C-alpha cells in the first residue's frame, strides 16, 4: 500500500477549503492508497474573519481561544 503525501501551505480560508476538497476527491478515488495531508500555517488556530459581524448583530457570543 502506498501513501500519497500532500502539503498545503497556508491555513487560511483557501488552505482549509483545499484540504477539504482533497479529502473528498481522494475518498472517491482511493484505489487502495492512503492520503497523508499536512497543513502548514504560522498560526496555531484559524480565525474566520467573515464571522466577525455575528456578535454585534446579536447572533452569537464572543469566545476567545486560549
RONU-940678 format. One record per atom (N, C-alpha, C): x, y, z negated. Coordinates in steps of 0.05 Angstrom, whole numbers, padded with zeros to 5 digits, always signed. Atoms other than C-alpha are relative to their C-alpha. Layout:
! RONU-940678
XYZ
...
//
This chain:
! RONU-940678
+00017-00024+00000
+00000+00000+00000
+00018+00025+00000
-00016-00024-00002
+00029+00066+00020
-00015+00024-00013
+00012-00024+00012
+00017+00132-00015
+00006+00024+00017
-00004-00025-00015
+00007+00198+00021
+00001+00022-00021
-00003-00023+00018
+00031+00259-00017
-00005+00026+00015
+00007-00026-00011
+00001+00327-00002
+00005+00021-00021
-00007-00022+00018
+00028+00390-00034
-00015+00025+00009
+00014-00025-00006
-00017+00452-00037
+00012+00021-00018
-00013-00022+00015
+00018+00516-00057
-00020+00023-00002
+00019-00021+00005
-00027+00567-00089
-00027-00011-00010
+00025+00010+00012
-00085+00552-00136
-00022+00020-00001
+00022-00019-00001
-00130+00609-00116
-00024-00013+00013
+00025+00009-00012
-00197+00603-00081
+00006-00019+00023
-00006+00016-00024
-00167+00576-00016
+00015-00026-00008
-00014+00024+00008
-00120+00527-00051
-00018-00021-00012
+00019+00019+00013
-00174+00496-00094
-00019-00012+00021
+00017+00011-00020
-00220+00490-00034
+00015-00019+00019
-00016+00018-00017
-00164+00458+00007
+00003-00027-00014
-00002+00025+00014
-00154+00406-00047
-00027-00016+00001
+00026+00013-00001
-00229+00391-00049
-00005-00011+00028
+00005+00010-00028
-00232+00385+00027
+00018-00024+00006
-00018+00022-00004
-00171+00339+00028
-00011-00025-00014
+00011+00023+00014
-00203+00294-00025
-00024-00012+00015
+00023+00010-00014
-00268+00289+00014
+00008-00013+00026
-00008+00011-00026
-00234+00277+00081
+00015-00026-00004
-00015+00025+00004
-00188+00224+00052
-00018-00022-00011
+00018+00021+00011
-00244+00188+00015
-00014-00015+00023
+00014+00013-00022
-00278+00175+00082
+00019-00016+00018
-00019+00014-00017
-00214+00151+00117
+00024-00011-00015
-00022+00009+00018
-00173+00117+00063
+00018-00021+00014
-00015+00021-00013
-00151+00056+00104
+00020-00014-00018
-00017+00014+00019
-00121+00024+00042
+00023+00016-00011
-00021-00017+00010
-00076+00082+00026
-00010+00018-00023
+00008-00018+00021
-00076+00125-00036
+00010+00028+00005
-00007-00028-00004
-00073+00201-00037
+00010+00012-00026
-00011-00015+00023
-00029+00240-00085
-00001+00029+00007
+00002-00029-00004
-00047+00314-00089
+00015+00014-00021
-00015-00017+00019
+00000+00364-00121
-00008+00028+00006
+00008-00028-00002
-00026+00434-00133
+00020+00016-00016
-00020-00017+00013
+00028+00485-00148
-00011+00028-00002
+00010-00027+00004
+00007+00551-00179
+00016+00013-00022
-00016-00014+00020
+00042+00604-00220
-00015+00004-00026
+00016-00003+00024
-00015+00609-00270
-00010-00028-00009
+00010+00026+00010
-00038+00551-00315
-00030-00003+00001
+00029+00000-00002
-00111+00568-00302
-00009+00013+00026
+00011-00013-00024
-00157+00591-00246
-00020+00021-00010
+00017-00022+00008
-00192+00658-00254
-00018+00007+00024
+00019-00006-00022
-00254+00665-00210
-00010+00028-00001
+00006-00028+00001
-00258+00739-00197
-00028+00006+00011
+00027-00004-00012
-00323+00731-00157
-00022-00002-00020
+00021+00003+00021
-00360+00715-00222
+00001+00022-00021
-00002-00021+00020
-00340+00778-00259
-00025+00017-00003
+00024-00016+00002
-00407+00811-00244
-00021-00012-00019
+00021+00014+00015
-00447+00759-00284
-00003+00011-00029
+00004-00010+00027
-00433+00783-00356
-00013+00028-00001
+00014-00025+00001
-00451+00856-00342
-00029-00001+00009
+00028+00003-00009
-00514+00833-00307
-00017-00017-00019
+00015+00015+00020
-00533+00791-00368
-00005-00029+00008
+00005+00027-00009
-00529+00725-00331
+00019-00021-00013
-00019+00019+00012
-00470+00695-00370
+00013+00013-00024
-00015-00009+00023
-00430+00700-00434
+00029+00003+00008
-00028-00004-00005
-00358+00724-00436
+00016-00021-00016
-00017+00020+00013
-00307+00669-00451
+00029+00004+00009
-00029-00004-00006
-00231+00674-00455
+00014-00027-00002
-00018+00024+00001
-00180+00619-00440
+00021+00005-00021
-00021-00003+00020
-00134+00608-00499
+00022-00019+00004
//
